[in-house]
């Protein structure tokens, strides 16, 4: 399976797939006061949606504030030419509608040079401390395997593949050696 320029992941299926899996058996937000789900003092905390994911959340949502960003002004691969959607939480969201990046956290994809997909703890700098990352909490196996399956679907999209590829190379260039939580195989284009 190779990424394709025009392939759009089935976001409705991905939302269904990831609807009931969580990193811990309980609400991990109880460990940190739901820090990643709260607006920060500058109201700058948010996430980017994947290309096409905005279709799932396209209706006005009182708990989301939307921004459109030009990918050339942010840290996106050159292949990203279309505007990107950045969303910020203004309050608690309905769990069934939380964006995919929220569902996957604290896991991040990493592609080795041979195309092998790994799942690791998120390594990007965060404006808050996550106990799941800091304490290397044991995550539920079902959460990890479901997240891996979702990433295999997302990586079929050329833009998403390019983003993960570049993030992986930057991580390696910085000398960061992440802890691997899931090994798998995904062929490089």
C-alpha positions in Angstrom: 0.0 0.0 0.0 1.5 3.3 -1.0 0.3 6.9 -0.3 -1.6 8.5 -3.1 -1.8 12.2 -3.9 -5.6 12.3 -4.1 -6.5 9.7 -1.5 -8.7 11.1 1.3 -9.0 9.0 4.5 -12.4 7.8 5.5 -12.8 10.1 8.5 -16.2 8.9 9.4 -14.8 5.4 9.7 -11.8 6.6 11.7 -14.0 8.5 14.1 -16.1 5.3 14.6 -13.0 3.2 15.0 -11.5 5.4 17.7 -14.7 6.4 19.4 -14.4 4.1 22.4 -10.7 3.6 23.0 -8.7 5.7 25.4 -5.1 5.7 26.7 -6.1 4.5 30.2 -9.1 2.5 31.5 -10.3 5.7 33.2 -10.3 9.3 32.2 -6.7 10.4 31.9 -7.9 14.0 32.3 -8.3 13.3 36.0 -4.5 13.1 36.3 -3.9 16.6 35.0 -7.2 18.5 35.2 -7.8 18.0 31.5 -5.0 20.5 30.7 -4.9 19.7 27.0 -8.7 20.3 26.7 -8.6 23.8 28.3 -7.9 27.1 26.7 -4.6 28.6 27.9 -4.2 32.2 29.1 -3.5 33.4 25.6 -6.2 31.2 24.0 -3.5 29.8 21.7 -3.7 26.1 22.5 -5.2 24.1 19.7 -4.6 21.4 17.1 -4.5 21.1 13.4 -7.0 18.9 11.6 -5.8 16.4 9.0 -6.6 17.3 5.4 -10.3 16.7 4.8 -11.1 16.0 8.5 -13.0 19.3 8.7 -15.8 17.6 6.9 -16.7 15.7 10.0 -16.8 18.8 12.2 -18.1 21.2 9.5 -21.2 22.4 11.4 -20.8 25.2 13.9 -19.6 23.8 17.2 -19.9 26.0 20.2 -16.9 24.3 21.8 -14.6 24.9 18.9 -13.0 28.1 17.6 -11.8 27.8 14.0 -8.8 29.4 12.3 -7.5 28.9 8.7 -3.7 28.9 8.4 -1.5 29.1 5.4 0.8 26.1 5.7 3.7 28.0 4.1 3.8 30.2 7.3 3.9 27.2 9.6 6.0 24.0 9.9 4.3 22.0 7.1 5.9 20.2 4.2 6.1 21.9 0.8 3.5 19.5 -0.5 0.9 21.2 1.7 -0.5 24.0 -0.5 -4.1 24.2 0.7 -5.1 26.1 3.9 -5.0 24.1 7.1 -7.7 24.1 9.8 -6.6 24.9 13.3 -9.2 24.4 16.1 -9.1 25.6 19.7 -11.3 24.3 22.4 -13.5 26.9 24.1 -14.9 24.3 26.6 -15.5 20.6 27.0 -16.2 18.8 23.8 -18.5 15.9 23.2 -16.1 12.9 23.3 -17.6 11.4 20.2 -16.6 14.5 18.2 -13.1 15.2 19.5 -10.6 15.5 16.6 -8.4 12.6 15.7 -5.2 14.3 17.0 -6.9 14.4 20.4 -7.9 10.8 20.2 -4.4 9.7 19.4 -2.6 11.7 22.1 -0.2 11.0 23.7 0.9 8.7 20.8 2.7 10.1 17.7 3.7 8.3 14.5 7.3 7.9 13.5 8.4 6.5 10.1 11.8 4.9 9.9 13.8 5.4 6.7 12.8 2.0 5.5 9.1 2.9 5.9 8.4 1.1 9.1 5.7 2.8 11.1 6.3 3.1 14.8 4.1 4.6 17.5 5.9 6.6 20.1 5.1 9.0 22.9 4.6 12.5 21.5 7.9 14.4 21.4 7.0 17.9 20.3 7.3 20.6 22.9 4.0 21.1 24.7 2.9 24.1 26.7 1.7 21.8 29.5 2.9 18.7 31.2 1.2 15.4 30.4 1.5 12.7 33.1 1.1 10.0 30.5 4.3 11.1 28.8 6.2 12.3 31.9 5.5 9.2 33.9 5.5 6.8 30.8 2.2 5.5 32.0 1.3 2.0 30.7 -1.3 2.6 27.9 -4.1 0.2 27.1 -3.1 -2.3 24.3 -6.4 -1.7 22.5 -5.8 2.0 22.4 -2.3 1.5 20.9 -3.4 -1.1 18.3 -6.4 1.0 17.3 -4.3 4.1 16.9 -1.8 2.1 14.8 -4.7 0.9 12.5 -5.9 4.5 12.2 -2.4 5.8 11.3 -2.1 3.1 8.6 -5.2 4.5 7.0 -4.1 8.1 7.4 -0.7 7.4 5.9 -2.3 6.4 2.6 -2.8 10.1 2.1 0.3 11.7 0.5 0.1 14.9 2.5 -0.2 13.2 5.8 2.6 10.8 4.9 4.9 13.8 3.9 4.1 15.4 7.3 4.9 12.3 9.3 8.0 11.7 7.2 9.4 15.2 7.8 8.5 15.1 11.5 10.3 11.8 11.8 13.5 13.2 10.0 13.5 16.3 12.3 13.1 14.1 15.3 16.1 11.9 14.2 18.2 15.0 13.3 17.7 16.4 16.8 19.1 13.1 18.2 15.9 12.3 20.0 15.5 8.5 20.5 11.8 7.9 21.4 10.5 5.0 23.2 8.7 2.7 20.8 5.2 1.6 21.8 4.1 -0.1 18.6 6.1 -1.7 15.8 4.4 -2.3 12.4 5.2 -2.2 8.7 4.2 0.4 6.1 5.9 0.5 2.8 7.7 3.7 1.7 6.6 5.3 -1.6 
